[in-house]
Amino acid sequence: MTNWFHSWRAAVRIARRDAWRFKGRSFLVLAMIALPILGVSAADLTLRSSELSTQEKLERSLGAADALLSDPELGGAAILQSPDAENYAPAKDYENAPWPSGGTDVSKAVPAGGTTLVDSSGGAKLRTAHGLLQTEIRELKAADPMARGIMTLQQGHFPKKSDEVAATTAFLEASGLKVGQTLTARGFDRTYRIVGAYELPSDLKNSQVNALPGAFLAPYGKALEAAGLQSQGVSTTYLLKIDGGFTWNMVVETNKKGVLVASAAVQLNPPADADVPLFQKEGWNNYELSAGAQAAALAAIGTVVGLAMLEICLLAGPAFAVGARRSRRQLGLVGANGGDRRHIRAIVLAGGLVIGVAAAVIGTVLGIVLTFALQPVLEDSMGKRFGSFDVRPLELLGIALLAVLTGLLAAIVPAITASRQTVLASLTGRRGVRRSSRVLPVVGLVSVATGAAIALYGSVVSDQFVIVAAGSALAELGVVALTPALVGLFGRLGRWMPLSPRLALRDAVRNRGRTAPAVAAVLAAVAGTVAVATYAASRDAQDRATYRAELPYGAVSVMIDEDGGRDVPAVREAVQRHFPVDLRADVDRIAVGKANCSSMYSGEKGCGRYEIVVPKANVCPLWASTTDGSDPSERFTKEQRRDLAKDWRCASSNEGGAYIEGGLLIADAKLLKILGINDSAAEKALADGKIVSFDKRQLDKAGKIGIKLITDTEAADRASEKGLEAPGETKTFGTYLMPDGTKSYGLSGVISPATAKEAGLRAVPYGAFYSTDQMPSSEQRQKLDAEIARIGSAANLHLEEGFVSKNSIVLLALTVFAGLITIGAAGIATGLAQADAEADLKTLAAVGAPPRVRRTLSGFQCGVVAAMGVVLGSAAGVLPAVGLRLTEERQELKFYQQALDGGWGGVNPPHVPIVVPWETLAALLVAVPLGAALLAALVTRSRGALARRAAT
């Protein structure tokens, strides 16, 4: 034991001295190991610090209250809830009936002896330094001790008077306002003074304004109603303080009154699942990660960590080999003085240990320091404050041990190689005879075959991505094991090459111990890059083929459905002014009831809707309503549903287009021209008072369309539940049916303004469509966005640009990453080659070789390693991408068959192409090796010191 300790202590001292002597090489290896450790330790600190404890979560949501009471909008019906109040459902089963809806009086559920604090939220358009900004208004007495912790005051104070407000720092930054300035809302004549700035610890990016209860929302809503505008909804919750806390039994009793409760006591000490009625309900469970899911997640993390360590070992291993080769005389002296192979291995391994420990310490310390220093930046990017700076020593120790283990693993092969050198060979500089392993190629070949078979099974028989990924990883490891043998096959190309590349290739083949790890490192990086690039390019091709344009190329649409179209004229003119408009068509929508209703299905008081009446003979049997609320398609067999899916009544359009509520627009013939419809008969039909229709199912036997105006939406919903027709007035119009195949871009029909007015339909400004002379520039778009923001309208603007790939920057980044790894690995291998070939270079210089031979040889040595790694990596990277695509094809085919069995019309067969990214491959196969060769040639000195060659 004593001898072992003393020998390792001496080995560590020698390794530390060598690391300090060769600072460049040591720094290179240290950086390769320390940078991932820095990133992982910083990520661990960030993740753990951002994870809030239950107490911290409660403080940010409940403050100092014991519970939060809210309305689940189930009409006061009894409910069942989970302990964390995240999930709830009606206590009664509603199998074929809709759930109850509507509000309830939460205040009636407050237990005796409880103290409440009202917390109401709504919205308003506030005037800012830049225009108007839709902002959340929160009425809460934030200075009350019960609300402590919900908001964090940054400047000034919380409101004390009804004309005072406080604002989040995010709102002040977005609005350009400051504490002390006044604040007003659009359509509201009251003025408020900003007296404080605060932040929401769990939502730093939320633009919110705080006022006292009753100081803003109620008078603002009355002002909007007086102006004939729709007031925005207000949600109210109650913070509750009660002696003894709010127990689980109290929660269950409150649920019977139709009120949802978030209790601090319950969340700190949750009940057993058996005591939670919701979890006993059929179809519900306590959805936490199962043991299998956790094991799969850990396996995925372990695989990623293992592959990262392998890549680092492959990169760092040749660097340790460089050190061992340059220290071979020193190692020979150790052997000459009685040291055996164990001591030689210990010295080289100690180099890995020293670098690993240094990398662990530096990486971990820098990770802690950078995370602490960048905490405000990290919090801002995540949008929430840390609960605390949570340093977990055991986790950081585990991360640091990974660095030590990586250093040791990287030094194992160089240590074994160095220990096999004889003392005479080490002292005289002889290279000895190097024999390649016969076992490793067999292991690699078996791994490749097994991995390919697994990946093939996963892609052809199974539809599990995990199987394909596991098989691909095993096959890639097999290729890494085959690398020495494959390098030998590359050597046969040398006979057809000039002197310098022939020498470089011969040297790489003869010294596979240093060439193979570098080639394998390049192979691994390039294989991952090619796999992701192939998958991304294939996905792009699929998305391009399935892309459905909302408008003709270059056309523009803008639509606004709020405030009764108040901002529509201004937005129409803004688009006309900033875009190169060729033709403009203003469009209106049909409104039933009040004009300021935001949606036909909003359920707001005084708001109705319209429906296009589909004759019973034209209704698809698979969609027909039933009196008992059951699924009508279940009455048919699978074969019948497949046949009905081909019926024109059941066909659904898959041509894409914008979503237009109700499908009808009020517009003139210019809209047809913008949509690319040049049909004089359609234009004449519009002028004659007819509806231009794109859907023949809407036409009755007389060729007319009926539009039903529904004013009582609740009665219509009740009738629909019973399978009856909705009550309402029906207006009938003559129709012109567009020919089959005409692109409607989401429209079901167009009616002219004169016809709508004559029929008594209420038209509300909705937006406009435009055709352009040329595609608007980025500057024009930015100016339009700025003006719409100043107007303060929630405009839905769309410019049709066709399919735009989002993966180009990803492919570029992957190519750069693979290029850097390739150049780094090839550079390390070149450094080792120069150390080995110094005697040969001196001999060449002695026999009259020109000085440029040294430079060109170095460049070709680097280029050969890079080229071999890139070629092998490109071939290995295609397998996982192809496997994943075939798996996706199986999944989509399965979905397609299910759609046909369900009678879904308009579903196209899946298109899952496999596309090779030739541009990326060209950059990897040509540009990267060429760049590596040129870089190595440039940094190599042309002349070396001429010296007498050592006797051999």
ZIRAPE-V510801 format. One line per field, one symbol per residue. phi: phi as a letter, one per 20 degrees, with the letter a starting at -180 (. if undefined). psi: psi as a letter, one per 40 degrees, with the letter a starting at -180 (. if undefined). burial: + if it has 9 or more other C-alpha atoms within 8 Angstrom, else -. A space follows every 10 residues. Layout:
phi: ???
psi: ???
burial: ???
This chain:
phi: .fffffffff ffffffffff fdfffffffg ffeffffgff fffffffffe fefgffffff ddmefebcdc efmdmnfgcc cegemecbbf feecfddfff boebefffef ffneddcfcd cbbbedfcfd qccfcfdceb ffffgfefof cdfdbmbfgd cfddcdcfff ffffemecfo eeccdfmcee dcdfdacbce gdbfeeeccd cfgnecffff ffffffemde fefcdcccec cbfnmdffff ffffgfemde cddfffffcf ffgfedgffe ffndaefdff ffffffffff ffffffffff fffffeggff fgffffdfff ffffffeofd ffffffffff ffffffffff ffffffffff fffeggffff fenbeffaee edgfffffff ffffffffff effgfffffe fffffffenf emeddffeeg ffffffffff ffffffffed eecdffffff ffffffffff ffggffffff fffffddfff ffffffffff dffefgffff ffgfffffff ffffffffff fffffefcfe bfgnfccbcc ddlmmfefgf fgfffffedf febccfccde ddnffeffbf dfmffnddbc cefdggfeff gfdffdfemf fffffdffff fffffefffd fdfcenpfec fnndcebeff fffffnddcf fffffffene eeddcffeee femddddeed edffffffff femdfffred ddcfcdeffg nffdlnedac cfgfffffen eeecgcradc dcfbfgffff ffffgfffff fndeeedcdf dmfcfddfff ffffffffff ffffffffff ffffffegff ffffffeoff gffgffffff ffffffffff ffffffffgf ffffffffff ffffffffff femfemeegf ccfddeffff fffffdffff ffffffffee ffddffbfff fc
psi: dddddddddd dddddddddd dgdddddddd dddddddddd ddddddddde hiiddddddd debeidihhi hefffeiiii iideediiii dihgceiiii iiiihddeeh iieihihhhi haiihihaee bihhihhhhh gdehddehdd ihhdibiihe ieeiiiiidd ddddeeiihe iihiihehei hihheihiih degdehhihh iiheeddddd ddddddefih iiihhhihhh hiheihiddd dddddeefhh hhhdddddgi iiddehddee iheiiggihi dddddddddd dddddddddd dddddddddd dddddeeddd ddddddfeia dddddddddd dddddddddd dddddddddd dddedddddd deeiiidigh hhdddddddd dddddddddd edddddddde hidddddeei dahhhihedd dddddddddd dddddddddd difhdddddd dddddddddd dedddddddd deeddeiadd dddddddddd gddddddddd dddddddddd dddddddddd dddddehhid iiheiiihih eifffdeddd ddddddddig hdihhhiiih hhbidehdid fdeihehaii ihhhiddehh deehiideei hdeeeiiddd dddddehdde hihfeaiihh hdeiihiaed ddddefhghd dddddddeei hhiehedeha defihhhhhh dgdddddddd defiihiihh hhiiihhiii ehhefeieih iiddddddee hhhhhdaiii iidihiiddd dddddddddd dfighghhhh eahhheeddd dddddddddd dddddddddd ddddddeddd ddddddeehi dedddddddd dddddddddd ddddddeddd dddddddddd dddddddddd defhiehiii hgihhhgddd dddddddddd ddddddddeh idhihhihhi i.
burial: ------++-- ++-+++--+- ----++--++ ++++++++++ ++-+++-+++ -+---+++++ -+++++++++ +-++++++++ +++++--+-+ ---------- --++-+--+- ---+--++++ ++++++++-+ ++++++++++ ++---+++++ +++--++++- ---+++++++ ++--+++-+- --++++-+-- -+++++++++ +-++-+++++ +++-+++-++ +++++---++ ---+-+++++ ++--++++-- ++-+++++++ +++++++--- +----+++++ ---------- ---+------ --------+- ++++++++++ ++-++--++- +++++---+- +-++++++++ ++++++++++ ++++++++-+ +------+++ --+++++--- -----+--++ ++++++++++ ++++++-++- +-+-++++++ ---------+ ++++++++++ ++++++++++ --+++-++++ ++++++++++ ++++--++-+ +--+-----+ +++++++++- ++-+++++++ ++++++++++ ++++++++++ ++------++ ++-+++++++ +++++-+++- ++-+++-+++ +-++++++++ ++++-+++-+ ------++++ +++++--++- ++---++-+- -++----+-- ++++++---+ +---++++-- --++++++++ +++++----- -++-++--++ +++++-++++ ---+++++++ +++-+++-++ +++--+++-- +-++++++-- ---+++++++ +++-+++--- ++++++++++ ++---+---+ +-++--++++ +++-+----+ ------+--- ++-++--++- ++++++++++ +++++----- +++++----- +-++++++++ ++++++++++ ++++++++++ ++++++++++ +++--+--++ +++++++--- -++++-+--+ +++++-++++ -++++++--+ -+-------- --
